[in-house]
Amino acid sequence: MHEINWDDFMKVELRVGRVVGAEVFVQARKPAYVLQVDFGEELGVRKSSAQITHHYQPEDLVGRLVVAVVNFPRKQIGPLMSECLVTGFHDENGHVALCVPDKDVPLGTRLL
């Protein structure tokens, strides 16, 4: 494992957002959803492509809190310009389970 120092960790902006929209990403090569995530007044709503179709349906995602990296450069994914990276963990079968706070916290709160 490669160790990093505190300054390296602080470069990554992991923030809490609430999914306000979720739909099937029809043009994606691998099954995915387009998520619209609200990070509060400072950062606003950002779009992300998320390959989380095994464990979640779009209607179940709306209203959920998620943790995302908000300071990666935007990335073109087919016709979508992804503006953040929603985080998760692979389960024993390689399917992604979302990384989420276990309590309600203000939108935009930074993980420390």
C-alpha atoms as an extended CHARMM CRD file, in Angstrom:
* protein
*
       112  EXT
         1         1  MET       CA              0.0000000000        0.0000000000        0.0000000000  PROA      1               0.0000000000
         2         2  HSD       CA              1.2830000000        3.4430000000       -0.9120000000  PROA      2               0.0000000000
         3         3  GLU       CA              1.1450000000        5.8580000000        2.0290000000  PROA      3               0.0000000000
         4         4  ILE       CA              0.1120000000        9.4700000000        1.5700000000  PROA      4               0.0000000000
         5         5  ASN       CA              0.4550000000       12.4160000000        3.9070000000  PROA      5               0.0000000000
         6         6  TRP       CA             -2.2620000000       14.6910000000        5.2960000000  PROA      6               0.0000000000
         7         7  ASP       CA             -1.6770000000       17.3160000000        2.5990000000  PROA      7               0.0000000000
         8         8  ASP       CA             -2.3190000000       14.6820000000       -0.0890000000  PROA      8               0.0000000000
         9         9  PHE       CA             -5.6020000000       13.6670000000        1.5670000000  PROA      9               0.0000000000
        10        10  MET       CA             -6.7140000000       17.2760000000        1.9120000000  PROA      10              0.0000000000
        11        11  LYS       CA             -6.4120000000       17.7550000000       -1.8580000000  PROA      11              0.0000000000
        12        12  VAL       CA             -9.3970000000       15.4350000000       -2.3880000000  PROA      12              0.0000000000
        13        13  GLU       CA            -12.7370000000       17.2050000000       -1.8400000000  PROA      13              0.0000000000
        14        14  LEU       CA            -15.1260000000       14.4900000000       -0.6580000000  PROA      14              0.0000000000
        15        15  ARG       CA            -18.5200000000       16.1180000000       -0.0750000000  PROA      15              0.0000000000
        16        16  VAL       CA            -22.0280000000       14.9990000000        0.8520000000  PROA      16              0.0000000000
        17        17  GLY       CA            -24.7760000000       15.5380000000       -1.6790000000  PROA      17              0.0000000000
        18        18  ARG       CA            -28.3950000000       14.4870000000       -2.1170000000  PROA      18              0.0000000000
        19        19  VAL       CA            -29.5200000000       12.7320000000       -5.2900000000  PROA      19              0.0000000000
        20        20  VAL       CA            -32.2440000000       14.9100000000       -6.8160000000  PROA      20              0.0000000000
        21        21  GLY       CA            -32.5030000000       13.0850000000      -10.1330000000  PROA      21              0.0000000000
        22        22  ALA       CA            -31.6340000000        9.6160000000      -11.4480000000  PROA      22              0.0000000000
        23        23  GLU       CA            -32.2670000000        8.0670000000      -14.8310000000  PROA      23              0.0000000000
        24        24  VAL       CA            -30.9310000000        5.2250000000      -16.9350000000  PROA      24              0.0000000000
        25        25  PHE       CA            -27.8620000000        6.2710000000      -18.9300000000  PROA      25              0.0000000000
        26        26  VAL       CA            -29.0580000000        4.7390000000      -22.1930000000  PROA      26              0.0000000000
        27        27  GLN       CA            -25.8760000000        5.5860000000      -24.1600000000  PROA      27              0.0000000000
        28        28  ALA       CA            -23.4630000000        4.1110000000      -21.5720000000  PROA      28              0.0000000000
        29        29  ARG       CA            -21.3190000000        1.1510000000      -22.6430000000  PROA      29              0.0000000000
        30        30  LYS       CA            -21.8200000000       -0.5360000000      -19.2570000000  PROA      30              0.0000000000
        31        31  PRO       CA            -25.1280000000       -0.2990000000      -17.3600000000  PROA      31              0.0000000000
        32        32  ALA       CA            -25.1970000000        3.0330000000      -15.5060000000  PROA      32              0.0000000000
        33        33  TYR       CA            -27.3740000000        5.8550000000      -14.2750000000  PROA      33              0.0000000000
        34        34  VAL       CA            -27.0560000000        9.5870000000      -14.7540000000  PROA      34              0.0000000000
        35        35  LEU       CA            -27.3340000000       11.1290000000      -11.3050000000  PROA      35              0.0000000000
        36        36  GLN       CA            -28.0100000000       14.7570000000      -10.4870000000  PROA      36              0.0000000000
        37        37  VAL       CA            -26.5690000000       15.4460000000       -7.0430000000  PROA      37              0.0000000000
        38        38  ASP       CA            -27.2690000000       18.5880000000       -4.9970000000  PROA      38              0.0000000000
        39        39  PHE       CA            -24.2480000000       19.6860000000       -2.9440000000  PROA      39              0.0000000000
        40        40  GLY       CA            -25.9120000000       22.7420000000       -1.4650000000  PROA      40              0.0000000000
        41        41  GLU       CA            -25.6820000000       26.4510000000       -2.1450000000  PROA      41              0.0000000000
        42        42  GLU       CA            -21.8840000000       26.6580000000       -2.5670000000  PROA      42              0.0000000000
        43        43  LEU       CA            -21.4850000000       23.8860000000       -5.1780000000  PROA      43              0.0000000000
        44        44  GLY       CA            -24.9880000000       23.4630000000       -6.5680000000  PROA      44              0.0000000000
        45        45  VAL       CA            -26.2340000000       20.4690000000       -8.5570000000  PROA      45              0.0000000000
        46        46  ARG       CA            -23.7240000000       18.3420000000      -10.4460000000  PROA      46              0.0000000000
        47        47  LYS       CA            -24.1160000000       15.3940000000      -12.8210000000  PROA      47              0.0000000000
        48        48  SER       CA            -22.3830000000       12.0360000000      -12.5450000000  PROA      48              0.0000000000
        49        49  SER       CA            -22.4420000000        8.6910000000      -14.3130000000  PROA      49              0.0000000000
        50        50  ALA       CA            -22.7050000000        5.8500000000      -11.7940000000  PROA      50              0.0000000000
        51        51  GLN       CA            -22.4310000000        2.1260000000      -12.5040000000  PROA      51              0.0000000000
        52        52  ILE       CA            -24.6760000000        1.1610000000       -9.5890000000  PROA      52              0.0000000000
        53        53  THR       CA            -27.5120000000       -0.5510000000      -11.4600000000  PROA      53              0.0000000000
        54        54  HSD       CA            -27.1870000000       -3.9160000000       -9.6930000000  PROA      54              0.0000000000
        55        55  HSD       CA            -28.1400000000       -2.7040000000       -6.2080000000  PROA      55              0.0000000000
        56        56  TYR       CA            -30.2750000000        0.3550000000       -6.9910000000  PROA      56              0.0000000000
        57        57  GLN       CA            -33.2220000000        1.4890000000       -9.1030000000  PROA      57              0.0000000000
        58        58  PRO       CA            -33.4280000000        5.1610000000      -10.1860000000  PROA      58              0.0000000000
        59        59  GLU       CA            -36.5390000000        5.8370000000       -8.1040000000  PROA      59              0.0000000000
        60        60  ASP       CA            -34.7980000000        4.4520000000       -4.9860000000  PROA      60              0.0000000000
        61        61  LEU       CA            -31.8430000000        6.8140000000       -5.3930000000  PROA      61              0.0000000000
        62        62  VAL       CA            -33.7470000000       10.1060000000       -5.3870000000  PROA      62              0.0000000000
        63        63  GLY       CA            -33.5160000000       11.6470000000       -1.9280000000  PROA      63              0.0000000000
        64        64  ARG       CA            -30.5160000000        9.5770000000       -0.8100000000  PROA      64              0.0000000000
        65        65  LEU       CA            -27.3310000000       11.1080000000        0.5170000000  PROA      65              0.0000000000
        66        66  VAL       CA            -24.0960000000       10.1500000000       -1.2710000000  PROA      66              0.0000000000
        67        67  VAL       CA            -20.4110000000       10.9720000000       -0.9160000000  PROA      67              0.0000000000
        68        68  ALA       CA            -18.6540000000       12.2680000000       -4.0300000000  PROA      68              0.0000000000
        69        69  VAL       CA            -15.3450000000       13.7300000000       -5.1450000000  PROA      69              0.0000000000
        70        70  VAL       CA            -16.1670000000       17.2230000000       -6.4010000000  PROA      70              0.0000000000
        71        71  ASN       CA            -12.7310000000       18.5140000000       -7.4100000000  PROA      71              0.0000000000
        72        72  PHE       CA            -11.7700000000       16.1130000000      -10.1960000000  PROA      72              0.0000000000
        73        73  PRO       CA            -11.7270000000       17.7250000000      -13.6520000000  PROA      73              0.0000000000
        74        74  ARG       CA            -14.9550000000       17.2680000000      -15.5950000000  PROA      74              0.0000000000
        75        75  LYS       CA            -14.9350000000       14.1290000000      -17.7310000000  PROA      75              0.0000000000
        76        76  GLN       CA            -16.7710000000       13.4150000000      -20.9580000000  PROA      76              0.0000000000
        77        77  ILE       CA            -18.5320000000       10.0420000000      -20.7590000000  PROA      77              0.0000000000
        78        78  GLY       CA            -20.2910000000        9.5430000000      -24.0850000000  PROA      78              0.0000000000
        79        79  PRO       CA            -22.7910000000       12.3970000000      -24.3900000000  PROA      79              0.0000000000
        80        80  LEU       CA            -22.5610000000       13.2170000000      -20.6450000000  PROA      80              0.0000000000
        81        81  MET       CA            -20.1480000000       15.6800000000      -19.0570000000  PROA      81              0.0000000000
        82        82  SER       CA            -19.5690000000       14.1390000000      -15.6140000000  PROA      82              0.0000000000
        83        83  GLU       CA            -19.0060000000       16.8160000000      -12.9600000000  PROA      83              0.0000000000
        84        84  CYS       CA            -18.3060000000       14.6760000000       -9.8810000000  PROA      84              0.0000000000
        85        85  LEU       CA            -17.4510000000       11.0970000000       -8.8980000000  PROA      85              0.0000000000
        86        86  VAL       CA            -19.9460000000        9.3470000000       -6.6410000000  PROA      86              0.0000000000
        87        87  THR       CA            -18.1000000000        6.9070000000       -4.3620000000  PROA      87              0.0000000000
        88        88  GLY       CA            -18.8210000000        3.3080000000       -3.4560000000  PROA      88              0.0000000000
        89        89  PHE       CA            -17.3670000000       -0.0680000000       -2.6010000000  PROA      89              0.0000000000
        90        90  HSD       CA            -17.3610000000       -3.2840000000       -4.6210000000  PROA      90              0.0000000000
        91        91  ASP       CA            -19.2760000000       -6.1170000000       -2.9850000000  PROA      91              0.0000000000
        92        92  GLU       CA            -18.1350000000       -9.7660000000       -3.1300000000  PROA      92              0.0000000000
        93        93  ASN       CA            -19.4680000000      -10.0020000000       -6.7070000000  PROA      93              0.0000000000
        94        94  GLY       CA            -17.9100000000       -6.7770000000       -7.9630000000  PROA      94              0.0000000000
        95        95  HSD       CA            -21.1350000000       -4.7350000000       -7.8460000000  PROA      95              0.0000000000
        96        96  VAL       CA            -20.9360000000       -1.2210000000       -6.4110000000  PROA      96              0.0000000000
        97        97  ALA       CA            -22.6120000000       -0.3090000000       -3.1160000000  PROA      97              0.0000000000
        98        98  LEU       CA            -22.7440000000        3.4180000000       -2.4190000000  PROA      98              0.0000000000
        99        99  CYS       CA            -20.6100000000        5.0810000000        0.2450000000  PROA      99              0.0000000000
       100       100  VAL       CA            -23.1250000000        7.0300000000        2.3320000000  PROA      100             0.0000000000
       101       101  PRO       CA            -23.2230000000        8.8530000000        5.6880000000  PROA      101             0.0000000000
       102       102  ASP       CA            -25.2670000000        7.0420000000        8.3070000000  PROA      102             0.0000000000
       103       103  LYS       CA            -26.8330000000       10.2720000000        9.6220000000  PROA      103             0.0000000000
       104       104  ASP       CA            -28.3690000000       13.2860000000        7.9050000000  PROA      104             0.0000000000
       105       105  VAL       CA            -25.7220000000       15.9940000000        7.4490000000  PROA      105             0.0000000000
       106       106  PRO       CA            -25.8450000000       19.3660000000        5.6690000000  PROA      106             0.0000000000
       107       107  LEU       CA            -25.3890000000       19.2400000000        1.9000000000  PROA      107             0.0000000000
       108       108  GLY       CA            -21.8610000000       20.0970000000        0.8470000000  PROA      108             0.0000000000
       109       109  THR       CA            -20.2820000000       18.9700000000        4.1370000000  PROA      109             0.0000000000
       110       110  ARG       CA            -16.6940000000       17.8770000000        3.5510000000  PROA      110             0.0000000000
       111       111  LEU       CA            -15.4310000000       14.5050000000        4.7120000000  PROA      111             0.0000000000
       112       112  LEU       CA            -12.5530000000       14.8830000000        7.1610000000  PROA      112             0.0000000000
